[in-house]
Amino acid sequence: MQWAERVRAYVRMHGAGYTLRRAGEMLAARVLLRDEWRFRREKASKRELAVQRAHPFPNVRISVVVPVFNTRPKFLRALADSLLAQTHGAWEACLYDGGSTSAETRKALEAIAARDSRFHVAYGVENAGISGNTNRAIKMAAGEYIALCDHDDVLAPDALWRIAEAIDAHHPDVLYTDEDKLTTYGAIHVDAHRKPDFCPDNLRSGNYICHLSVIRRTLLDAIGGLRPAFDGSQDHDLMLRACERADGVIHIPRVLYHWRTLRWKRVCDAPGFRERAGWRTVCCGCGMTWGILPLRHCGWRGMRPLRM
């Protein structure tokens, strides 16, 4: 019944034709492994990774902030492994545990902190939510740029190097990359999201930027970090505010972030949850500045430009 309701909600929001087309795309990705084969063709080769290591950007320090709550140890270890494999060495990882009740999570964090001095771990007494925990991780950071990362996802080995390369060349305030999804245990890459270059109109309609996103620390402090009132659409709210004030937004058109598909994450895809959060995001604050008027609460893309 839950899946049937999800399908009905999707059809109501996007129409039957688009739903059938998306179903075909998902079939090609998950059964025919279309995205997996393309990922293997396009990922950085061992030679490319070696060249990157030989050409570092030591003055570009990136802080990867990770909010943690009751994360499975194997997923935390996979994230740590992906960071240690980075060809860009000037990074730090700031992991803030929001009062996890799992002893295994705490033990895994302690083990990660012991692996490399670039891992910094702090423990809170209560769960402040995704925005609150992320803000606490940001306070731990010392880098000029902040990369936002979920606690159970992984980065491609050249992710931070390509970010650092773009920073060194262009000095933007905001950067983002393409992404895909990993099946739960990381066996298959699916649903690659190859994004357009920065487009304010697209961003008003939905958070196409998502991961991997990197923001200059001074800008992040100026806009006040993440806002807990927008949990469920907190990344969209952050990107709207950041890009509105950014002096340069760079898109790196490579799949450098792998978003793990887990059952608990799909809570945010429940009918009505993201729609309400997204509706609040666009209407509150940026809605007035960017000329957006709520059309009706029929979905998170239920917005239209305000005609003057």
C-alpha angles and dihedrals in degrees: 000000000000092000092044090054091047091053093048091050091049092050091049091051101041107018132247096276095054091043091055091047091051090048089055091049092050090049091052091048099045103032104028091034092226095157093043093057092045090050091053091051095048104037118107114275124230088255092053091049091051091051090051092052089052091053106049131174100219095172094058106083116187123193114207108205118203126183110208132198124162092327118176109256094232091058092049090050091050090053091048091048091053091052094048088051092058116125088213107076102187097088139109130197119219111196117186117192111209099211099296114199092205114096088199091060092052092047091051091051091051090051092049092050089054093053098068136002090232090072112088118186129188128181126217127200095226140028108257093185128251095300096041094047091047092051090053090051089051090055088059092055125103100179126110090233129043121213116198115220134172118234097244102039130090138220128228110250092249096045099103093037091058090046090051091047091055092046092051092050102040110013094217126176095226132030133177138178139203119268144193138193131257122213110246096275096035097252100127136029113223142165098028111201108211103186133206122243116272112308120170091202091057091047092052090056097047144333100274089157099064109133139046094024125161126189131188109254095231091054092046090053092046094056093044101249121258121346115226091207088071099052107148090041099031095127092052091050090049094049093048091054095040097047092046090062099030123121096214132355117209126198117202105202098213131100100249102147127064115202112203116226108226131165094240091054090059089067086083089056093057111126110275099008101094091030092061093043092047092047090054091046096056097037098047115071105332093047091071096041097047097040099249122154124193107244097189136315096263100119141333090276090053093117134106134190114269107244113221 
